[in-house]
Amino acid sequence: MNLWIATGNKGKLNEFKLLLKSLEMNLKSQNELPVYSSPPETGETLEANARIKAKSLKSVVDDGDWVLADDSGLFVDGLNGMPGVHSARYAGEKARDSENTAKLLKMMQIRSSSNRKAHFECCLMLIGPDRQEHIFVGQLQGQIAAKQTGTGGFGY
């Protein structure tokens, strides 16, 4: 049985493979399809974007296969929930992770917000062979540091 992961991001794909290695499923990436383009993430919520990606990929794989898609974002209280659903594109469509982080820290300075509470949220959408949708949402609470630290991470 195949489980297709709706991502072209090799790092994310490797993370899913590590997390799901105990499943007796053949993990596949959308990059293995001869012709496929990810749809634009035009949803107003993480769930909407995960659904867009999952349904798009499900439409081109075998009916008996499973599809898993995700969307995630950082929601900062002092920035009225921004960057939220726009986290990956906060500093622009082609922005690198470091640019998104730099913009976030700059916006925190400009707003002079003492409220640095934030949460990271991830939404997973799993579509089975019967086309039934399964939604999973998780959050990690925290706060925004005054400056970027650490290595080996990604994004925020």
N, C-alpha and C positions, 0 to 999 in steps of 0.2 A: 504494500500500500504506500502511496506517495503522499507526502506532506510538502506542499509548495509554500515557500516563504516569500512574501511580497516585498522584497527589497533588492536593490541593486548595490547596497552598501556591504562590502566584503567583511568589514569589522562586525557589523550587526549580524550578518549571516553566521559568522564564526561563533558569536555569542549564543545565538539560537541553537546551533549544532551542539555546543557544549552543554547547554541547559537541557536539551532534549535527547541527549545521546542514549539514554536508557529506553527510549521508545523503540519499538520494533517497526519503525517506519523508514522509508527511504526519503531523506530530506533533500529537497531540490530548491534551486533559486530561480527566480524569474529570468536571470541571465542565461539559463540553460535553454531557453526557448529561442528558436531560430529568428523569430521576429516578434518583438514585444516592446512597447513603450509604456512606461508608468504614466498613469493619468495625472492631470494636475490635481493638487490637493486644495480644493476650493471649499471644503467644508468649514463651517463656523465653529465646530467642536472637534475634539480629538476623535470621538466616536465616529463622527461623520467622515473624517479623513480616513480612518482605518477601514470603514465600510466601503468607501470609494475604491481604495486599493484592493481590498479583498474581492469585491465583486468583479472588478476589472480582470484580475488574474484568474478567478474562477471561470470566467467566460471563455477562456482559451485553453484550459487544461482538461484532461479526461474527466468525465462525469463522476467516476469512482474515486477521484482524488480529493484530498483535504487541502484547504488554503488557510494560511495564517498571515494576517497583516497587523501592523501596529501604527500608532501615532503617539507621540509624547510631547510634553512641553513643560516649561518652567513658569510658574505663576507667582509673581512677586506682589505681596500686599501693598507695599509702598509705591508701586507703579500701577495700582488699580488692576492687578492681575496680568499685566503685560510681562513678558512677551507672549505667554500663553500659547495658543494654537499656532502662532507665528514664530515660535522659538528658533526653528532651523533657518528662518529667513529674516530674522530680526534686523540685521545690518544690511540686508539686501539679498536678492535671489541667489547670487553666487558667493555670498560671504562665507569665509572660513569660520570654524568654531571660535578661534581666537578673536575674530572681529565681532562676532555676536556677544562674546563675553565682555570685550572692551566697551561696546556700546551700552550693555546693561550696567556696568560699573559707572560709566559716565552719566547715564540717566539717573542713577541713584544719587550721584553728586549734585547734579542740576536740580533735582527735586528736593534735595536736602532732607530726605526722608529718614526719620529715626526708626521707622517701621521697616525692618529688614526681614520680616517673616516671609517665608516662601514655601511652596511645595512643588515637587516634581511629580507629574502624573503621567501614567502610561495606560493606554487603552489597547487591548488586543481584541481582534475580531477573528474568530475561527468559523469557517464555513465548511460543513461536512458534505459528503456525497449526496445527501438528501436536500442540500441547499439551506438547511437550518442554520441560523446564525447564533453563535455563542459569543457573548461579550464579557470581557474580564477587565476590571479597572483596578489599579493600585496607585497609592500615593505615598510619597516620602516627605515628611515635614522637616523643615530646617530653617536656616536663615542665610542671607547673603553676606559673605565676608566683605571686608573693606577693600581687599585686593586679592587678586588671583594667586593661588598657591598650588603646589603639588605638580606631579608629572604623571604621564601615562594615562590620563583620563581623556575625556572628550567633552566637547561642548561646555556646558555650564557646570 
